[in-house]
Amino acid sequence: MTCTIANAVTVCLGVIARGVTYRKQGRTPLGGGSARHLLGSAAPMSHILNATESPAAALPDRDLAAAQSTPPAAWWRRALPFVVALALIAFTLSRVDLRTFLKHLAAVNTPAFIAFSITFIFALLTADAFATATVYRRTVAPVSFREFWILRGASYLPSILNHHVGQAILTYYVSRRYGVSLARMAGGTLLVYASWMGCLLGAGAVAMVVAGWPLLRPALALGAGVVYLAVIALRPAALTRIKLLAPLFEAGLAGHLVALVVRLPHFVVLFLGTWLPFSFFGVHVPLGMALTYVPIMMVAVTLPITPQGVGTRALLAVAFFSHLAPGSTPAEQAAPIAAATTSFEVAFTLVEALLGLLLLRRAMPALESRAPAAMGDAPVPAA
């Protein structure tokens, strides 16, 4: 299974790199103009799935030649995130009482924790697919919730490396499926990220008020969002002409409000999934403190520092919450925190990988087909 995951991720990344190579060579990019040139050359998904021995074999001959002419990334760049993850894990474990760490791992209610992990993944996928499909359907492509749920689940495989890798590949396939230019698809994805940042700013402002901070601080935090929305409302001509930003201005203030509202369930699910695992290990984080620190963890684990945020989550959790854990020494207090984050990372990755593999097969028909008419850069018609 590890080989299959690695090869699937390699091929997906190769497809993205191919589009970049085309643009550098002055060739027609995906979705540009009629979109026939590059769309017609894209490898069928069944070909990709069968390329378990040689991922490069999944590319058509002319694209394989272009891919081979592109120098591979330096080995140390590919290895660096894993090295950083190992270094962070080693640093965290050096501050943990290993006997207490193992004791907490052995004492956890394993069936309940596994059930929680599975429930969390399915709830996260459903809430994310609902919010993102709604935004895409209103701005770039008429994608249905069911179709997007399957595509989003299939993208969990590359997301094991990093959340944004999976998002980039998902953007590519929706672009290919509906003939939408990559620039416009990226603009729709920017609206998705804008709604996510709105949730983070709102949670941060609430946390500051609950913590009794001066009102100036939450006002400054929300001020950034107000400035952004002011730009959207004013529609500066120099910005509206940029294809990448077109979906943002077409959505307007009402579209941004809709995107924020439908994103809230996804934010709540991810917040609960980051907060509640500590309670399985006897660490109870108050809601006010969780509102302050959990969003920081939610953002940090998506940064391209380590695969799946491994090491980053534990390092931050120990710094934020170890004083809440039982124990007579800092090392003993850090043990249940490290046990919680380690267990969550292992369970989350395994469930995500298995679900991604299952849904990748279900996603094949959508990935191999295209909508009858390419959307190009045209806005989605109003319902």
Stockholm file with secondary structure:
# STOCKHOLM 1.0

chainA/1-383         MTCTIANAVTVCLGVIARGVTYRKQGRTPLGGGSARHLLGSAAPMSHILNATESPAAALPDRDLAAAQSTPPAAWWRRALPFVVALALIAFTLSRVDLRTFLKHLAAVNTPAFIAFSITFIFALLTADAFATATVYRRTVAPVSFREFWILRGASYLPSILNHHVGQAILTYYVSRRYGVSLARMAGGTLLVYASWMGCLLGAGAVAMVVAGWPLLRPALALGAGVVYLAVIALRPAALTRIKLLAPLFEAGLAGHLVALVVRLPHFVVLFLGTWLPFSFFGVHVPLGMALTYVPIMMVAVTLPITPQGVGTRALLAVAFFSHLAPGSTPAEQAAPIAAATTSFEVAFTLVEALLGLLLLRRAMPALESRAPAAMGDAPVPAA
#=GR chainA/1-383 SS CHHHHHHHHHHHHHHHHHHHHHHHTTCCCTTSTTCHHHHHHSCCHHHHHTCSSCGGGGSCHHHHHHHHHSCCCCHHHHHHHHHHHHHHHHHHHHTSCHHHHHHHHHHSCHHHHHHHHHHHHHHHHHHHHHHHHHHHHHHTCCCCHHHHHHHHHHTHHHHTTCHHHHHHHHHHHHHHHHTBCHHHHHHHHHHHHHHHHHHHHHHHHHHHHHTTCCTHHHHHHHHHHHHHHHHHHHCCHHHHTCGGGHHHHHHHHHHHHHHHHHHHHHHHHHHHHHHGGGGGGTCCCCHHHHHHHHHHHHHHTTSTTSGGGTTHHHHHHHHHHGGGSCCSSHHHHHHHHHHHHHHHHHHHHHHHHHHHHHHHHHHHHHHHCCCSSCCBTCCCCCC
#=GC SS_cons         CHHHHHHHHHHHHHHHHHHHHHHHTTCCCTTSTTCHHHHHHSCCHHHHHTCSSCGGGGSCHHHHHHHHHSCCCCHHHHHHHHHHHHHHHHHHHHTSCHHHHHHHHHHSCHHHHHHHHHHHHHHHHHHHHHHHHHHHHHHTCCCCHHHHHHHHHHTHHHHTTCHHHHHHHHHHHHHHHHTBCHHHHHHHHHHHHHHHHHHHHHHHHHHHHHTTCCTHHHHHHHHHHHHHHHHHHHCCHHHHTCGGGHHHHHHHHHHHHHHHHHHHHHHHHHHHHHHGGGGGGTCCCCHHHHHHHHHHHHHHTTSTTSGGGTTHHHHHHHHHHGGGSCCSSHHHHHHHHHHHHHHHHHHHHHHHHHHHHHHHHHHHHHHHCCCSSCCBTCCCCCC
//
